[in-house]
Amino acid sequence: MLTDREQWLLLCSDPTLIAAAVEECARFDTAIQGFRRVTTRPVTLGGTKLPAGATVLVAYASANRDEHRHARADRFDIRRPVERRHLAFGHGPHSCPGSRLARAQLHLTLELFSHVLPGLRLDPRRPLPSMRPTLIHRSPETLHVTW
C-alpha cells in the first residue's frame, strides 16, 4: 500500500475501507502466487498434452490480474467493488485453511498502522522494496520505511 500514497492516505482518512483494503492487497499481490502439482494421468491443458507424472505450475494468482474478471486489474484500488471474488486464498476444497487468520492479521496491521502511524511512507533515501527471488512465494527482502 505504501507505493501508492493516495491509497494510503485514503485508508488513513477512512478506516471503514480497511476490510476492502485487505481484499485488494490480497488480490493485487498475493503472498502465494501458485503451486506445483503432478499429473496423475495423461491430460491436455491449454492444448498441451502432458503425460502422467508431469510437474505443472498452477499460477492461479494470475487470475487476480485478469481484465475479464476484474476491471482495471493492474490498478490497486481499495475502493474496488468486490463484485468478483479473487483467488488469493484459493477456492473451494483447495482454499487456504489459514485465510481467516491471514485476513485478520492484515486487518489488524492496517488498522493499527493507519491509526498510529498515518505518516508512514517508504523511505525516499533508500531503495524501493525488492522481493525475494522465488518462483512461488512473494515477500519483501527489504522494506525501508519512515514516519
BARO-73984 format. One record per residue: x, y, z of N, C-alpha, C in turn; residue in three letters; residue number from 1. Coordinates in steps of 0.05 Angstrom, whole numbers, plus 5000, padded with zeros to 4 digits. Layout:
REM BARO-73984
+------+------+------+-------+-------+-------+------+------+------+------+------+
| n_xx | n_yy | n_zz | ca_xx | ca_yy | ca_zz | c_xx | c_yy | c_zz | resn | resi |
+------+------+------+-------+-------+-------+------+------+------+------+------+
|    X |    Y |    Z |     X |     Y |     Z |    X |    Y |    Z |  ALA |  NUM |
...
+------+------+------+-------+-------+-------+------+------+------+------+------+
END
This chain:
REM BARO-73984
+------+------+------+-------+-------+-------+------+------+------+------+------+
| n_xx | n_yy | n_zz | ca_xx | ca_yy | ca_zz | c_xx | c_yy | c_zz | resn | resi |
+------+------+------+-------+-------+-------+------+------+------+------+------+
| 5016 | 4976 | 5000 |  5000 |  5000 |  5000 | 5017 | 5025 | 5000 |  MET |    1 |
| 5041 | 5024 | 5011 |  5057 |  5048 |  5013 | 5068 | 5057 | 4987 |  LEU |    2 |
| 5067 | 5041 | 4966 |  5076 |  5050 |  4940 | 5056 | 5068 | 4926 |  THR |    3 |
| 5032 | 5070 | 4937 |  5011 |  5088 |  4926 | 5002 | 5106 | 4949 |  ASP |    4 |
| 5015 | 5129 | 4951 |  5009 |  5147 |  4973 | 4980 | 5155 | 4975 |  ARG |    5 |
| 4967 | 5159 | 4952 |  4939 |  5167 |  4952 | 4922 | 5146 | 4966 |  GLU |    6 |
| 4927 | 5121 | 4960 |  4912 |  5099 |  4972 | 4917 | 5097 | 5002 |  GLN |    7 |
| 4942 | 5101 | 5011 |  4948 |  5101 |  5039 | 4933 | 5123 | 5054 |  TRP |    8 |
| 4934 | 5147 | 5043 |  4921 |  5170 |  5056 | 4891 | 5166 | 5056 |  LEU |    9 |
| 4880 | 5154 | 5035 |  4852 |  5148 |  5035 | 4844 | 5129 | 5057 |  LEU |   10 |
| 4860 | 5108 | 5061 |  4855 |  5089 |  5082 | 4857 | 5102 | 5110 |  LEU |   11 |
| 4877 | 5119 | 5113 |  4881 |  5133 |  5139 | 4857 | 5152 | 5145 |  CYS |   12 |
| 4846 | 5163 | 5124 |  4824 |  5182 |  5129 | 4797 | 5168 | 5132 |  SER |   13 |
| 4795 | 5143 | 5123 |  4770 |  5128 |  5124 | 4775 | 5099 | 5132 |  ASP |   14 |
| 4776 | 5094 | 5158 |  4781 |  5067 |  5168 | 4760 | 5046 | 5160 |  PRO |   15 |
| 4737 | 5055 | 5150 |  4717 |  5035 |  5141 | 4726 | 5021 | 5116 |  THR |   16 |
| 4748 | 5031 | 5103 |  4758 |  5018 |  5079 | 4779 | 4996 | 5086 |  LEU |   17 |
| 4784 | 4991 | 5111 |  4804 |  4971 |  5118 | 4797 | 4943 | 5107 |  ILE |   18 |
| 4773 | 4934 | 5111 |  4765 |  4908 |  5101 | 4769 | 4906 | 5071 |  ALA |   19 |
| 4761 | 4927 | 5056 |  4764 |  4927 |  5027 | 4794 | 4928 | 5020 |  ALA |   20 |
| 4810 | 4942 | 5036 |  4839 |  4944 |  5031 | 4852 | 4916 | 5035 |  ALA |   21 |
| 4843 | 4901 | 5054 |  4853 |  4874 |  5059 | 4849 | 4857 | 5034 |  VAL |   22 |
| 4824 | 4858 | 5023 |  4818 |  4842 |  5000 | 4833 | 4851 | 4975 |  GLU |   23 |
| 4836 | 4878 | 4972 |  4851 |  4888 |  4949 | 4881 | 4881 | 4951 |  GLU |   24 |
| 4892 | 4883 | 4975 |  4920 |  4875 |  4978 | 4924 | 4846 | 4971 |  CYS |   25 |
| 4906 | 4829 | 4980 |  4908 |  4800 |  4974 | 4904 | 4796 | 4944 |  ALA |   26 |
| 4886 | 4810 | 4931 |  4881 |  4806 |  4902 | 4905 | 4816 | 4886 |  ARG |   27 |
| 4915 | 4840 | 4894 |  4935 |  4853 |  4877 | 4962 | 4839 | 4878 |  PHE |   28 |
| 4970 | 4830 | 4901 |  4997 |  4818 |  4904 | 4997 | 4797 | 4925 |  ASP |   29 |
| 4984 | 4775 | 4920 |  4982 |  4754 |  4940 | 5009 | 4742 | 4946 |  THR |   30 |
| 5012 | 4733 | 4971 |  5037 |  4722 |  4980 | 5045 | 4696 | 4966 |  ALA |   31 |
| 5025 | 4679 | 4960 |  5030 |  4654 |  4946 | 5019 | 4657 | 4918 |  ILE |   32 |
| 5037 | 4656 | 4899 |  5030 |  4661 |  4871 | 5019 | 4636 | 4856 |  GLN |   33 |
| 5026 | 4613 | 4866 |  5017 |  4588 |  4854 | 5029 | 4564 | 4869 |  GLY |   34 |
| 5026 | 4541 | 4857 |  5036 |  4517 |  4869 | 5042 | 4496 | 4848 |  PHE |   35 |
| 5058 | 4477 | 4855 |  5064 |  4455 |  4836 | 5046 | 4432 | 4841 |  ARG |   36 |
| 5039 | 4419 | 4820 |  5023 |  4394 |  4821 | 5035 | 4375 | 4802 |  ARG |   37 |
| 5029 | 4349 | 4806 |  5039 |  4328 |  4788 | 5015 | 4314 | 4776 |  VAL |   38 |
| 5014 | 4312 | 4750 |  4991 |  4299 |  4737 | 4991 | 4269 | 4745 |  THR |   39 |
| 4967 | 4259 | 4750 |  4964 |  4231 |  4758 | 4957 | 4213 | 4735 |  THR |   40 |
| 4950 | 4226 | 4712 |  4944 |  4211 |  4688 | 4950 | 4229 | 4664 |  ARG |   41 |
| 4951 | 4219 | 4640 |  4955 |  4237 |  4617 | 4932 | 4257 | 4615 |  PRO |   42 |
| 4939 | 4281 | 4609 |  4918 |  4303 |  4608 | 4927 | 4324 | 4588 |  VAL |   43 |
| 4908 | 4338 | 4577 |  4914 |  4360 |  4559 | 4905 | 4386 | 4572 |  THR |   44 |
| 4925 | 4404 | 4576 |  4920 |  4430 |  4588 | 4927 | 4452 | 4569 |  LEU |   45 |
| 4908 | 4469 | 4562 |  4913 |  4491 |  4543 | 4924 | 4482 | 4517 |  GLY |   46 |
| 4916 | 4458 | 4508 |  4925 |  4448 |  4483 | 4951 | 4433 | 4484 |  GLY |   47 |
| 4963 | 4431 | 4507 |  4989 |  4417 |  4511 | 4983 | 4390 | 4524 |  THR |   48 |
| 4992 | 4369 | 4511 |  4989 |  4342 |  4522 | 5011 | 4336 | 4542 |  LYS |   49 |
| 5002 | 4327 | 4566 |  5021 |  4321 |  4587 | 5017 | 4292 | 4595 |  LEU |   50 |
| 5040 | 4278 | 4600 |  5038 |  4250 |  4609 | 5032 | 4249 | 4639 |  PRO |   51 |
| 5025 | 4226 | 4649 |  5023 |  4222 |  4678 | 5051 | 4227 | 4690 |  ALA |   52 |
| 5051 | 4240 | 4713 |  5077 |  4246 |  4727 | 5090 | 4272 | 4718 |  GLY |   53 |
| 5077 | 4288 | 4701 |  5088 |  4314 |  4693 | 5084 | 4334 | 4715 |  ALA |   54 |
| 5104 | 4350 | 4721 |  5102 |  4372 |  4740 | 5090 | 4396 | 4727 |  THR |   55 |
| 5070 | 4408 | 4740 |  5055 |  4431 |  4729 | 5055 | 4453 | 4749 |  VAL |   56 |
| 5061 | 4478 | 4741 |  5059 |  4501 |  4758 | 5031 | 4513 | 4754 |  LEU |   57 |
| 5015 | 4513 | 4775 |  4988 |  4525 |  4773 | 4991 | 4554 | 4784 |  VAL |   58 |
| 4993 | 4573 | 4766 |  4998 |  4601 |  4773 | 4971 | 4615 | 4776 |  ALA |   59 |
| 4956 | 4608 | 4797 |  4929 |  4618 |  4800 | 4928 | 4648 | 4806 |  TYR |   60 |
| 4949 | 4659 | 4817 |  4949 |  4688 |  4824 | 4946 | 4705 | 4799 |  ALA |   61 |
| 4953 | 4694 | 4776 |  4950 |  4710 |  4751 | 4920 | 4715 | 4745 |  SER |   62 |
| 4902 | 4699 | 4755 |  4873 |  4704 |  4752 | 4865 | 4730 | 4765 |  ALA |   63 |
| 4880 | 4738 | 4786 |  4873 |  4762 |  4800 | 4880 | 4787 | 4784 |  ASN |   64 |
| 4894 | 4784 | 4762 |  4901 |  4806 |  4744 | 4887 | 4804 | 4717 |  ARG |   65 |
| 4868 | 4786 | 4716 |  4853 |  4781 |  4691 | 4833 | 4803 | 4686 |  ASP |   66 |
| 4836 | 4818 | 4664 |  4818 |  4841 |  4658 | 4789 | 4831 | 4653 |  GLU |   67 |
| 4786 | 4806 | 4645 |  4759 |  4795 |  4641 | 4745 | 4791 | 4667 |  HIS |   68 |
| 4760 | 4788 | 4688 |  4749 |  4782 |  4715 | 4748 | 4807 | 4732 |  ARG |   69 |
| 4768 | 4824 | 4730 |  4770 |  4848 |  4747 | 4775 | 4872 | 4729 |  HIS |   70 |
| 4757 | 4892 | 4730 |  4761 |  4916 |  4715 | 4786 | 4930 | 4725 |  ALA |   71 |
| 4802 | 4941 | 4706 |  4827 |  4955 |  4713 | 4844 | 4938 | 4732 |  ARG |   72 |
| 4848 | 4913 | 4725 |  4861 |  4893 |  4742 | 4889 | 4900 | 4751 |  ALA |   73 |
| 4903 | 4916 | 4735 |  4930 |  4923 |  4742 | 4932 | 4949 | 4759 |  ASP |   74 |
| 4909 | 4959 | 4767 |  4907 |  4983 |  4784 | 4900 | 4974 | 4813 |  ARG |   75 |
| 4916 | 4984 | 4832 |  4910 |  4979 |  4860 | 4890 | 4999 | 4869 |  PHE |   76 |
| 4866 | 4991 | 4879 |  4845 |  5009 |  4887 | 4829 | 4997 | 4910 |  ASP |   77 |
| 4832 | 5009 | 4933 |  4818 |  4999 |  4957 | 4788 | 5005 | 4956 |  ILE |   78 |
| 4780 | 5021 | 4937 |  4751 |  5026 |  4934 | 4739 | 5007 | 4913 |  ARG |   79 |
| 4754 | 4988 | 4903 |  4744 |  4969 |  4883 | 4720 | 4954 | 4895 |  ARG |   80 |
| 4698 | 4954 | 4880 |  4676 |  4937 |  4889 | 4683 | 4908 | 4888 |  PRO |   81 |
| 4675 | 4894 | 4908 |  4681 |  4865 |  4909 | 4660 | 4850 | 4894 |  VAL |   82 |
| 4658 | 4856 | 4868 |  4639 |  4842 |  4851 | 4648 | 4815 | 4842 |  GLU |   83 |
| 4673 | 4811 | 4841 |  4685 |  4785 |  4834 | 4704 | 4776 | 4856 |  ARG |   84 |
| 4702 | 4752 | 4864 |  4720 |  4742 |  4885 | 4747 | 4737 | 4873 |  ARG |   85 |
| 4768 | 4744 | 4888 |  4795 |  4739 |  4879 | 4803 | 4711 | 4888 |  HIS |   86 |
| 4826 | 4702 | 4878 |  4835 |  4675 |  4884 | 4861 | 4674 | 4901 |  LEU |   87 |
| 4865 | 4696 | 4916 |  4890 |  4697 |  4932 | 4892 | 4675 | 4952 |  ALA |   88 |
| 4869 | 4665 | 4961 |  4870 |  4643 |  4981 | 4858 | 4617 | 4969 |  PHE |   89 |
| 4859 | 4615 | 4943 |  4849 |  4591 |  4930 | 4819 | 4592 | 4928 |  GLY |   90 |
| 4807 | 4568 | 4924 |  4778 |  4567 |  4921 | 4768 | 4539 | 4927 |  HIS |   91 |
| 4744 | 4537 | 4938 |  4732 |  4511 |  4943 | 4748 | 4493 | 4961 |  GLY |   92 |
| 4751 | 4467 | 4953 |  4766 |  4448 |  4970 | 4796 | 4455 | 4971 |  PRO |   93 |
| 4804 | 4472 | 4953 |  4833 |  4480 |  4952 | 4838 | 4507 | 4964 |  HIS |   94 |
| 4819 | 4517 | 4981 |  4823 |  4543 |  4993 | 4841 | 4540 | 5017 |  SER |   95 |
| 4854 | 4562 | 5023 |  4874 |  4563 |  5045 | 4861 | 4560 | 5072 |  CYS |   96 |
| 4869 | 4541 | 5088 |  4856 |  4538 |  5114 | 4864 | 4561 | 5133 |  PRO |   97 |
| 4884 | 4576 | 5127 |  4893 |  4599 |  5144 | 4883 | 4626 | 5134 |  GLY |   98 |
| 4865 | 4626 | 5114 |  4857 |  4651 |  5102 | 4844 | 4670 | 5122 |  SER |   99 |
| 4828 | 4660 | 5140 |  4815 |  4677 |  5160 | 4836 | 4690 | 5179 |  ARG |  100 |
| 4856 | 4675 | 5186 |  4878 |  4685 |  5203 | 4894 | 4706 | 5188 |  LEU |  101 |
| 4900 | 4700 | 5162 |  4915 |  4720 |  5146 | 4900 | 4746 | 5143 |  ALA |  102 |
| 4874 | 4744 | 5137 |  4858 |  4768 |  5135 | 4857 | 4783 | 5161 |  ARG |  103 |
| 4854 | 4769 | 5183 |  4852 |  4782 |  5210 | 4879 | 4796 | 5216 |  ALA |  104 |
| 4901 | 4783 | 5210 |  4927 |  4796 |  5215 | 4931 | 4821 | 5198 |  GLN |  105 |
| 4924 | 4819 | 5173 |  4927 |  4843 |  5155 | 4908 | 4865 | 5164 |  LEU |  106 |
| 4883 | 4858 | 5172 |  4864 |  4878 |  5181 | 4875 | 4892 | 5206 |  HIS |  107 |
| 4885 | 4877 | 5225 |  4896 |  4889 |  5250 | 4920 | 4906 | 5244 |  LEU |  108 |
| 4938 | 4897 | 5226 |  4961 |  4913 |  5219 | 4954 | 4939 | 5206 |  THR |  109 |
| 4935 | 4938 | 5186 |  4927 |  4963 |  5173 | 4912 | 4982 | 5192 |  LEU |  110 |
| 4896 | 4970 | 5209 |  4881 |  4986 |  5229 | 4901 | 5001 | 5248 |  GLU |  111 |
| 4920 | 4986 | 5258 |  4939 |  4997 |  5277 | 4957 | 5018 | 5263 |  LEU |  112 |
| 4970 | 5010 | 5240 |  4988 |  5029 |  5227 | 4974 | 5054 | 5217 |  PHE |  113 |
| 4950 | 5051 | 5205 |  4936 |  5075 |  5195 | 4928 | 5094 | 5217 |  SER |  114 |
| 4923 | 5083 | 5241 |  4915 |  5100 |  5264 | 4939 | 5112 | 5278 |  HIS |  115 |
| 4959 | 5095 | 5284 |  4982 |  5104 |  5300 | 5004 | 5117 | 5283 |  VAL |  116 |
| 5007 | 5107 | 5258 |  5028 |  5118 |  5241 | 5017 | 5128 | 5214 |  LEU |  117 |
| 4999 | 5147 | 5213 |  4988 |  5156 |  5188 | 5009 | 5168 | 5169 |  PRO |  118 |
| 5031 | 5177 | 5181 |  5053 |  5189 |  5165 | 5072 | 5168 | 5154 |  GLY |  119 |
| 5066 | 5142 | 5158 |  5083 |  5120 |  5149 | 5086 | 5122 | 5118 |  LEU |  120 |
| 5111 | 5120 | 5109 |  5116 |  5121 |  5080 | 5143 | 5107 | 5074 |  ARG |  121 |
| 5146 | 5101 | 5049 |  5172 |  5089 |  5041 | 5193 | 5110 | 5044 |  LEU |  122 |
| 5217 | 5102 | 5053 |  5239 |  5120 |  5058 | 5250 | 5128 | 5030 |  ASP |  123 |
| 5248 | 5153 | 5023 |  5257 |  5161 |  4996 | 5288 | 5160 | 4993 |  PRO |  124 |
| 5302 | 5158 | 5015 |  5332 |  5157 |  5014 | 5342 | 5128 | 5010 |  ARG |  125 |
| 5324 | 5109 | 5011 |  5332 |  5081 |  5010 | 5320 | 5068 | 4985 |  ARG |  126 |
| 5330 | 5045 | 4976 |  5319 |  5032 |  4952 | 5290 | 5024 | 4957 |  PRO |  127 |
| 5274 | 5023 | 4935 |  5247 |  5013 |  4937 | 5247 | 4984 | 4946 |  LEU |  128 |
| 5225 | 4974 | 4956 |  5224 |  4946 |  4965 | 5231 | 4927 | 4943 |  PRO |  129 |
| 5247 | 4907 | 4949 |  5253 |  4886 |  4930 | 5242 | 4860 | 4941 |  SER |  130 |
| 5232 | 4843 | 4922 |  5221 |  4818 |  4930 | 5241 | 4796 | 4930 |  MET |  131 |
| 5238 | 4777 | 4947 |  5255 |  4753 |  4947 | 5253 | 4739 | 4920 |  ARG |  132 |
| 5275 | 4730 | 4909 |  5275 |  4717 |  4883 | 5265 | 4688 | 4884 |  PRO |  133 |
| 5240 | 4684 | 4889 |  5229 |  4657 |  4889 | 5206 | 4656 | 4868 |  THR |  134 |
| 5201 | 4632 | 4859 |  5180 |  4628 |  4839 | 5152 | 4629 | 4850 |  LEU |  135 |
| 5148 | 4619 | 4874 |  5122 |  4616 |  4885 | 5114 | 4636 | 4906 |  ILE |  136 |
| 5131 | 4640 | 4926 |  5124 |  4656 |  4949 | 5134 | 4685 | 4946 |  HIS |  137 |
| 5117 | 4705 | 4950 |  5126 |  4733 |  4948 | 5128 | 4745 | 4976 |  ARG |  138 |
| 5151 | 4756 | 4982 |  5155 |  4771 |  5006 | 5178 | 4789 | 5002 |  SER |  139 |
| 5178 | 4812 | 5015 |  5199 |  4831 |  5011 | 5225 | 4823 | 5024 |  PRO |  140 |
| 5247 | 4827 | 5010 |  5274 |  4823 |  5022 | 5280 | 4848 | 5039 |  GLU |  141 |
| 5273 | 4871 | 5029 |  5277 |  4896 |  5044 | 5252 | 4913 | 5042 |  THR |  142 |
| 5248 | 4928 | 5063 |  5225 |  4947 |  5063 | 5233 | 4970 | 5082 |  LEU |  143 |
| 5244 | 4991 | 5071 |  5253 |  5014 |  5087 | 5231 | 5035 | 5089 |  HIS |  144 |
| 5222 | 5040 | 5113 |  5201 |  5060 |  5117 | 5209 | 5081 | 5137 |  VAL |  145 |
| 5194 | 5103 | 5137 |  5198 |  5124 |  5156 | 5171 | 5136 | 5163 |  THR |  146 |
| 5169 | 5153 | 5183 |  5144 |  5166 |  5190 | 5149 | 5193 | 5204 |  TRP |  147 |
+------+------+------+-------+-------+-------+------+------+------+------+------+
END
